[in-house]
Amino acid sequence: NRHYVKYIIAIAAGGAITHTLVPPTPGPLLMAANLNIDVGAMIIVGVLVAIPAAIAGLIFASFMDKRLDIPMRSQSMVDEPEPLPDDQLPSLLMSLLPVLLPVLMISVNTILSTVADAENAARFIATDIKNEKQFHQMLGHPDENHKAICHYLKEILPRENSKELAANLNDVLAKRDLYNPHMFEKVLLPKWKVKQLLKEEATKKEKDSTPPETTLQLLRMQSLHHLLSKNRVRMKVVEVERMNRLLLEISFPDVIQAHTWNTSTRNAANIGALFGNANLALLFSATVAMFVLWQQRKPTLRELAMTVETSLMSGGAIILITAAGGAFGAMLAVANVGSAIQSLFGSTESTGIFYIFLGFGVAALMKIAQGSSTTAMIVVSGMLAAPVAAANLGYHPVYIATAIGGGSLIGSWMNDSGFWIFAKMSGLTEVETLKTWTPLLLILGFVSLVTTLILATLLPDPLVWLS
């Protein structure tokens, strides 16, 4: 019974802060998807923000332990299985593997994709322009198919005497709005036509070791159509650059050299993306956990199935909350709430820092109003996705996610399922829970906000620093 309050608050602090900041819990996972943040980046920065908050939680636990004398009370919970002798327990590695495996898989994916993105394979170098003079002549005297494209490029590119054409074209690559169907309709074949022609090429009997230029051009168009089908507002910068590079290569094949996207580093990143997929990583983790259970307790298939069934039933509420939050967020997106926020606050001078406070504040209001941190994270990140993507933040958007996660901790009371889980499993009364759980989450939330602000200022792009 000694230091019981300290122990339960310390456990709650660790659980609460990771629940709102570190994937693969549903809230941070969905925030990463809504804000187009790499899951590995969310894990790394989430941990960096969570550590000071967890330390603050431990300090608060020690403080409350001295002020509250609450004994450990008996609980009428479901009977737990008899504990195994020490010599029959799994090793430390096997015990930690279900937790560490998804973190390692996702982190490796993040590192590989960050290194591959740093290659900037789609950007121009001087030798990529085969004939600069011919290129400028085409801009000045375009044919009918290139008239709209050349008119646009002529307005934004310097004149013929420029010695930095490659650098200027790289500026064009960064434009998310470069593609216009009317501008490229005469040089880019429709998706269905590309698919049909590629099928015809595949059925030809003559097979060369090197595909003909026509086939390569069709493959570029196929890749381009795939990129154009994505949400360009939420695309990564390297994907935007690749999309625009393909547009220019397809439009000017005689003067612009085709780039090589699938380098060895990119191929490694693609493999990492497969095994670093959050769903696959969690599936492997669950499989390992089931194996450890079977190895140590040797349950029958029926007993194992019942254990899994109980776990799935307990996860049903999380699935429903996640689905409801996603639906609510989609409804707000259709209602153009994000656009309204952008129009109201887009002219703010401190736009970047402002969005951190905005995400934190709106998430706190959502949490107080409806009780679920997961729903607050999903809804607020969905609301801010469009304005954040369009804003010049000056730091990585992962800090918006950690600010929202911190805000979703604020104001936990009797409409929060976490409040009741903590109360019932700890044997505390409602008043005792309000004295311990509620202020704990308040402290965790504000420490997370302060840490987020510090990191966003000192470390605006954490992935560059880590790589």
C-alpha positions in Angstrom: 0.0 0.0 0.0 3.0 2.4 0.3 3.1 5.1 -2.4 0.0 3.7 -4.1 -1.0 7.1 -5.4 2.4 7.7 -6.8 2.4 4.4 -8.7 -1.0 4.7 -10.3 -0.4 8.4 -11.4 3.0 7.4 -12.8 1.4 4.6 -14.8 -1.4 6.9 -16.0 1.1 9.6 -17.0 3.0 7.2 -19.3 -0.1 5.7 -20.8 -1.9 9.0 -21.4 1.1 10.9 -23.0 1.9 8.0 -25.3 -1.7 7.5 -26.2 -1.9 11.1 -27.6 1.6 11.6 -29.0 3.1 8.3 -30.1 1.8 5.9 -32.8 0.7 3.2 -33.2 -2.1 4.3 -31.0 -5.1 5.3 -33.1 -5.1 9.1 -32.5 -1.5 9.9 -33.5 -1.7 7.3 -36.3 -4.8 9.1 -37.8 -3.3 12.5 -37.2 -0.2 11.5 -39.2 -2.5 10.4 -42.0 -4.6 13.6 -42.0 -1.6 15.9 -41.9 0.4 13.8 -44.3 3.1 13.1 -41.8 5.4 10.1 -42.0 4.5 7.7 -39.2 8.1 7.3 -38.2 8.5 11.0 -37.9 5.4 11.1 -35.7 7.0 8.4 -33.5 10.3 10.1 -33.2 9.0 13.6 -32.5 6.2 12.3 -30.3 8.7 10.6 -28.1 10.8 13.8 -27.9 7.8 15.7 -26.8 6.5 13.0 -24.5 9.7 12.6 -22.4 9.5 16.1 -20.6 5.8 15.6 -20.1 6.3 12.1 -18.6 9.0 13.6 -16.2 6.5 16.3 -15.2 3.9 13.5 -14.6 6.4 11.7 -12.3 7.0 14.9 -10.3 3.2 15.5 -10.0 2.8 11.8 -8.9 5.4 12.3 -6.1 3.7 15.6 -5.1 0.2 14.1 -4.9 1.5 11.0 -3.1 2.5 13.2 -0.1 -0.9 15.0 -0.1 -3.3 12.1 -0.6 -3.5 9.1 1.6 -5.4 6.6 -0.5 -5.0 2.9 0.2 -5.0 0.1 -2.4 -8.6 -1.2 -2.5 -9.8 -4.6 -3.6 -11.3 -4.8 -7.1 -14.0 -7.0 -8.4 -12.3 -7.6 -11.7 -12.2 -10.6 -14.0 -10.0 -13.3 -12.5 -6.5 -13.1 -13.8 -4.6 -16.4 -14.7 -2.2 -17.7 -12.1 1.2 -16.1 -12.4 3.9 -18.3 -13.8 7.1 -19.1 -11.9 10.0 -16.9 -12.7 11.8 -19.7 -14.6 8.8 -20.1 -16.9 8.5 -16.4 -17.8 9.5 -15.2 -21.3 12.9 -13.6 -21.8 13.2 -9.8 -21.7 13.6 -9.7 -25.5 10.5 -11.7 -26.2 8.5 -9.7 -23.6 9.5 -6.4 -25.3 9.3 -7.7 -28.9 5.6 -7.1 -29.5 6.0 -3.5 -28.5 9.4 -2.8 -30.1 8.8 -4.6 -33.4 6.3 -2.1 -34.9 8.4 0.8 -33.7 11.5 -0.6 -35.3 9.7 -1.5 -38.6 8.1 2.0 -38.9 11.3 3.8 -37.9 13.4 2.0 -40.4 10.9 2.9 -43.1 11.1 6.5 -42.0 14.9 6.6 -42.1 15.0 4.9 -45.6 12.4 7.2 -47.1 14.1 10.3 -45.6 17.4 9.3 -47.1 15.8 8.6 -50.4 13.9 11.9 -50.4 17.2 13.7 -49.6 18.5 12.6 -53.0 16.1 15.0 -54.7 16.2 12.7 -57.7 13.6 14.8 -59.6 15.5 18.1 -59.5 17.3 19.4 -62.5 21.1 19.6 -63.0 22.7 21.5 -65.8 23.2 18.4 -68.0 19.5 17.5 -67.8 18.7 20.2 -70.4 19.9 18.7 -73.7 19.8 21.9 -75.7 19.1 25.1 -73.8 18.9 27.3 -76.9 16.3 24.9 -78.5 14.3 25.0 -75.3 14.1 28.8 -75.3 13.2 28.7 -79.0 10.3 26.4 -78.3 9.1 28.7 -75.6 9.3 31.7 -78.0 7.8 29.9 -81.0 5.6 27.0 -79.7 3.6 24.7 -81.9 -0.1 24.2 -81.4 0.3 21.4 -78.9 2.7 23.3 -76.6 1.2 26.8 -76.9 -0.5 26.9 -73.4 2.5 25.2 -71.7 5.1 27.5 -73.3 3.1 30.6 -72.6 2.9 29.7 -68.9 6.6 28.8 -68.6 7.7 31.9 -70.6 6.0 34.1 -68.0 7.8 32.5 -65.0 11.2 31.7 -66.4 14.0 34.2 -67.0 15.1 35.1 -70.5 17.5 33.2 -72.8 20.6 34.7 -71.4 20.0 33.0 -68.0 22.9 30.9 -66.8 20.8 29.2 -64.1 18.0 27.5 -66.2 18.2 24.3 -64.1 17.8 26.2 -60.9 14.8 28.2 -62.3 13.2 25.0 -63.5 13.6 23.5 -60.0 11.5 26.4 -58.8 8.9 25.3 -61.2 9.0 21.8 -59.9 8.0 23.0 -56.5 4.7 24.4 -57.7 1.7 22.3 -56.6 -0.6 24.0 -59.1 1.6 23.5 -62.2 -0.7 20.9 -63.7 -3.7 22.2 -65.5 -5.8 19.8 -67.6 -6.4 22.4 -70.3 -2.6 23.2 -70.5 -1.5 19.7 -70.9 -4.4 18.0 -72.7 -2.6 17.9 -76.1 0.6 16.3 -74.8 -0.6 14.0 -72.1 -2.7 11.1 -73.2 -5.8 10.1 -71.1 -5.3 7.4 -68.5 -7.5 4.9 -70.3 -5.5 5.4 -73.5 -2.2 5.0 -71.8 -3.4 1.7 -70.3 -4.6 0.5 -73.6 -1.4 1.3 -75.4 0.7 -0.4 -72.7 -1.4 -3.5 -73.0 -0.8 -3.5 -76.8 2.9 -3.1 -76.2 3.0 -6.0 -73.8 1.3 -8.3 -76.3 3.9 -7.7 -79.0 6.1 -10.7 -79.7 9.3 -8.8 -80.3 11.0 -8.3 -76.9 14.0 -6.1 -76.7 16.3 -5.9 -73.7 15.7 -2.2 -73.7 12.1 -0.9 -74.0 11.6 1.5 -77.0 11.3 5.2 -76.3 7.5 5.0 -77.0 7.1 2.5 -74.3 9.2 4.5 -71.9 7.1 7.6 -72.6 3.9 5.6 -71.9 5.4 4.4 -68.6 6.2 8.0 -67.6 2.5 8.9 -68.4 1.3 6.0 -66.3 3.4 7.1 -63.4 2.2 10.7 -63.9 -1.4 9.7 -63.9 -0.9 7.8 -60.6 0.6 10.9 -59.0 -2.1 13.2 -60.4 -4.8 11.0 -58.8 -3.4 11.9 -55.3 -4.3 14.9 -53.2 -1.8 17.5 -54.4 -2.3 19.7 -51.4 -1.1 16.9 -49.1 1.6 15.4 -51.3 5.2 15.4 -50.1 7.5 17.9 -51.7 9.5 15.2 -53.4 6.4 13.8 -55.0 5.3 17.2 -56.2 8.8 17.6 -57.8 8.6 14.2 -59.4 5.1 14.9 -60.8 6.1 18.2 -62.3 9.4 16.8 -63.7 7.4 14.1 -65.5 5.0 16.8 -66.9 8.0 18.6 -68.3 9.7 15.5 -69.6 6.5 14.4 -71.4 6.0 17.9 -72.8 9.5 18.4 -74.0 11.1 15.0 -74.6 13.6 16.3 -77.1 15.2 18.9 -74.9 14.7 17.6 -71.3 16.5 14.5 -70.2 14.5 11.8 -68.4 15.4 11.5 -64.7 16.0 8.3 -62.8 13.7 8.0 -59.9 14.1 4.4 -58.9 17.7 4.6 -57.6 19.0 1.9 -55.3 18.2 4.1 -52.3 14.6 4.6 -53.5 14.2 0.9 -54.1 15.3 0.2 -50.5 12.8 2.9 -49.4 10.0 1.2 -51.3 10.8 -2.2 -49.6 10.9 -0.4 -46.3 7.5 1.2 -47.1 6.0 -2.3 -47.5 7.3 -3.7 -44.2 7.0 -0.3 -42.4 3.3 0.0 -43.2 1.7 0.6 -39.8 -1.1 -2.0 -40.4 1.4 -4.8 -41.4 3.8 -3.9 -38.5 0.9 -4.1 -36.0 -0.2 -7.4 -37.5 3.3 -8.8 -37.0 3.3 -7.5 -33.5 0.0 -9.2 -32.6 1.3 -12.4 -34.1 4.4 -12.3 -32.0 2.3 -11.5 -28.9 0.1 -14.5 -29.6 3.2 -16.7 -30.1 4.7 -15.6 -26.8 1.4 -16.4 -25.0 1.1 -19.8 -26.6 4.7 -20.6 -25.9 4.5 -19.8 -22.2 1.0 -21.0 -21.3 0.3 -23.6 -24.0 -3.4 -22.8 -24.4 -5.6 -24.9 -26.6 -6.8 -23.4 -29.9 -10.2 -22.8 -28.3 -8.7 -21.0 -25.3 -6.4 -18.9 -27.6 -9.4 -18.0 -29.8 -11.4 -16.9 -26.7 -8.5 -14.7 -25.6 -8.2 -13.1 -29.0 -12.0 -12.7 -29.1 -11.9 -10.9 -25.7 -9.1 -8.6 -27.0 -11.0 -7.8 -30.2 -14.2 -7.0 -28.2 -12.3 -4.6 -26.0 -10.9 -2.9 -29.2 -14.4 -2.5 -30.6 -14.9 0.8 -28.7 -11.7 2.1 -30.1 -12.7 1.2 -33.6 -16.1 2.9 -33.2 -14.5 6.0 -31.7 -12.0 6.2 -34.5 -14.6 5.7 -37.2 -16.9 8.3 -35.6 -14.1 10.8 -35.3 -13.1 10.2 -38.9 -16.7 10.7 -40.1 -17.1 13.8 -38.0 -13.8 15.2 -39.4 -14.8 14.4 -43.0 -18.1 16.2 -42.4 -16.3 19.3 -41.2 -14.0 19.1 -44.2 -17.0 19.0 -46.6 -18.4 21.9 -44.7 -15.2 23.8 -45.5 -14.5 24.5 -41.8 -10.7 24.3 -42.6 -11.1 26.9 -45.3 -13.1 29.2 -43.0 -10.3 28.9 -40.4 -7.7 29.7 -43.1 -9.7 32.8 -44.2 -10.1 34.0 -40.7 -6.5 33.6 -39.6 -4.5 33.3 -42.8 -3.4 36.9 -42.5 -1.9 36.4 -39.1 1.8 37.5 -39.0 3.0 34.6 -36.9 1.1 32.0 -39.0 3.4 29.1 -38.1 3.4 29.4 -34.3 -0.3 30.5 -34.4 -1.3 27.1 -35.9 0.3 25.4 -33.0 -1.8 27.4 -30.5 -4.9 27.0 -32.7 -4.5 23.2 -32.9 -3.9 23.0 -29.2 -6.8 25.2 -28.3 -9.4 23.6 -30.6 -8.4 20.1 -29.5 -8.8 21.1 -25.9 -12.3 22.5 -26.6 -13.2 19.3 -28.5 -11.9 17.2 -25.6 -13.9 19.1 -23.0 -17.1 19.0 -25.1 -17.2 15.3 -26.1 -14.6 13.5 -23.9 -12.6 11.5 -26.4 -9.0 12.4 -27.0 -8.9 10.2 -30.1 -11.9 11.9 -31.6 -10.5 15.3 -30.8 -7.2 14.4 -32.5 -8.8 13.0 -35.6 -11.4 15.8 -36.0 -9.0 18.7 -35.4 -6.2 17.3 -37.6 -8.8 16.8 -40.3 -10.0 20.4 -39.9 -6.5 21.9 -40.1 -5.1 19.7 -42.8 -5.9 22.0 -45.7 -4.9 25.4 -44.1 -1.8 23.9 -42.6 -0.8 22.4 -46.0 -1.3 25.8 -47.7 0.5 27.8 -44.9 4.2 28.7 -44.8 4.7 27.2 -41.3 8.5 27.5 -41.1 8.7 24.1 -39.3 7.7 20.5 -39.9 3.9 19.9 -39.6 4.6 17.1 -37.1 4.6 19.8 -34.5 1.0 20.7 -35.3 0.2 17.0 -34.6 2.0 17.1 -31.2 0.2 20.4 -30.3 -3.1 18.8 -31.1 -2.2 15.7 -29.1 -1.3 17.8 -26.1 -4.5 19.8 -26.4 -6.6 16.6 -26.5 -5.4 15.9 -22.9 -6.9 19.0 -21.5 -10.1 18.9 -19.5 -10.6 15.2 -18.9 -13.6 14.7 -16.6 -16.6 12.4 -16.3 -17.5 12.3 -20.1 -14.1 10.7 -20.8 -13.8 6.9 -20.9 -10.2 7.2 -19.8 -11.4 9.0 -16.6 -13.6 6.0 -15.7 -11.0 3.4 -16.7 -8.5 5.1 -14.4 -11.0 5.4 -11.6 -12.4 1.8 -11.7 -9.1 0.0 -12.2 -7.4 2.0 -9.5 -10.3 1.8 -7.0 -10.6 5.6 -6.7 -13.8 7.5 -6.1 -15.0 10.2 -8.6 -13.7 13.0 -6.3 -10.3 11.3 -5.9 -10.1 10.8 -9.7 -10.8 14.5 -10.2 -8.0 15.4 -7.8 -5.5 13.1 -9.5 -6.3 12.2 -13.1 -7.7 15.5 -14.3 -4.8 17.8 -13.1 -2.3 15.2 -14.3 -3.6 15.4 -17.9 -3.7 19.2 -17.6 0.0 19.2 -16.7 0.9 16.7 -19.4 -1.0 18.8 -22.0 0.7 22.1 -21.2 4.1 20.6 -20.9 3.6 19.0 -24.3 2.7 22.4 -25.7 5.7 24.1 -24.3 8.0 21.3 -25.5 6.4 21.5 -29.0 7.1 25.3 -29.2 10.7 24.9 -28.1 11.4 22.1 -30.6 9.6 23.9 -33.4 11.8 26.9 -32.8 15.2 25.1 -32.2 14.6 22.1 -34.5 12.2 23.1 -37.3 13.0 20.1 -39.5 13.7 17.2 -37.1 14.2 14.6 -40.0 17.0 16.6 -41.5 18.7 16.7 -38.1 18.2 13.0 -37.5 19.4 12.0 -40.9 
